[in-house]
Amino acid sequence: MDTLNLALWQCPYAPGTAEALARLDATAARARAQGAALLVCPEMSLTGYQIGSDGVAALAEPADGPLAQAVAAIAQRHGIAIVYGYPEHNAPGEKPYNAAQCITADGQRVANYRKTHLFGDIDRAQFSPGDAAPAVFAWNGWQLGLLVCYDIEFPEPARGLALQGADAILVPTANMIAFDEVQRVLLPARALENRVFVAYANACGQEGETTYGGLSTVCGPTGSVQAQGGRNEELLLVALSHGDLRPARDTSPLRDRRTDLYDPLSR
Amino acid sequence: MDTLNLALWQCPYAPGTAEALARLDATAARARAQGAALLVCPEMSLTGYQIGSDGVAALAEPADGPLAQAVAAIAQRHGIAIVYGYPEHNAPGEKPYNAAQCITADGQRVANYRKTHLFGDIDRAQFSPGDAAPAVFAWNGWQLGLLVCYDIEFPEPARGLALQGADAILVPTANMIAFDEVQRVLLPARALENRVFVAYANACGQEGETTYGGLSTVCGPTGSVQAQGGRNEELLLVALSHGDLRPARDTSPLRDRRTDLYDPLSR
């Protein structure tokens, strides 16, 4: 389809997964009623993010685990695709991954990505880093990619998705209020330099001592901010158009890259 | 030194190299009088940028050619280092390079860089692409790197300089008025994502049919805009401080890169 009707759910973490799923169910209904075909939720959407290594270990599941099945049921009930974050089982004895998954409106799991760039002590205490670069997947005529939070602060993973042909990069995140420069400075650049849409769905509110900054943002392929939330819970609706990608790509720098000079970047 | 007193000369192209050198001489005097130790000029500073392949061929010179000697004399006369752009001789029969050079206050040539990312038909008609990634050089206690114009729109060359330890990236440029998003969107991101200063000295005014956009910009390592020119000729004075680099680097993402996953970026 030429237009992707996207919803970003900027929300505080719920007290427990049952409550989180109930809120997701209500939000998916609301997003669909407003015309959205795809709903993006924050990092570790249903469990909370800073839940400690014991909490992560207790709630981690395989990509087709109970949370995934509950999300699939919600997606099917309301006829909307859902991107959400969750702690994914790793090998026995290894810390789980900080993963994001896309489940379509017919309940199919079509993409799973494990955060590759871990952020500080919080991530390192709770998670293992993903061992695969992000991969583009096709959905409804769009080429999509998933990243998680800190990943988008690096030019490299978004570049990798753009080189695979991504139209839009969807980023569940839990960015603290002290780091607004990610939304203000980095997201427009990732979109512009790669001629892609970037959709960044942030948490808001408190989790323990931490305040999340909201300001969930959708940037277009010219670096413009197409939508941005405030500090509080909000459902952002944005229509992404292939028609905006085409002229931006007429002047795409991707074809002018000097791959012969970039080897030092991977050493 | 802890502080680098930098001047950016945002200027229109002069009618001819003699006039360009006279203006540079006056500007270097003024910059030094205002305390600057290093003056950065636009791309192809002394010859004009869109001078055609014949014009480039006629004015091209080796890195120690007559223009370089004249710039060295100006640098020594006023006691100020100068970064300027010029067309550099290539092998016989090959188009010249679009180069930038740094000449210190004692007249020494300490760095020369050949633009690696050529922009559209203008660059391709006039120049050969540089065949070496940019390299950091030391100057007065600072680690500096040179890029030219379009190079900074790519994350890769700035990243390469940051990985070599660059403190500041100096960018002679000739960016047209239609492309203000480079200054607005990309420069702050390059500075923030690499924890470096970025100083972008643009042309202004008319050259044939082309209007250059000015808005010469210095960004700090938190992505802040420390100085920005308007649309007309201007000498920007900015003090860069090592003291701003240190706290920014305490949270540098450079140490969290996943080089094991970046090989596809150089293929």
Interface residues (C-beta under 8 A of the other chain):
Chain A: T116 H117 L118 F119 P129 A132 A133 Y150 E153 F154 P155 E156 P157 R159 G160 L163 E181 R184 V185 L186 P188 A189 R190 L192 E193 T222 G223 P253 D256 R257 R258 T259 D260 L261 Y262 D263 P264 L265 S266 R267
Chain B: T116 H117 L118 F119 P129 A132 A133 Y150 E153 F154 P155 E156 P157 R159 G160 L163 E181 R184 V185 L186 P188 A189 R190 L192 E193 T222 G223 P253 D256 R257 R258 T259 D260 L261 Y262 D263 P264 L265 S266 R267
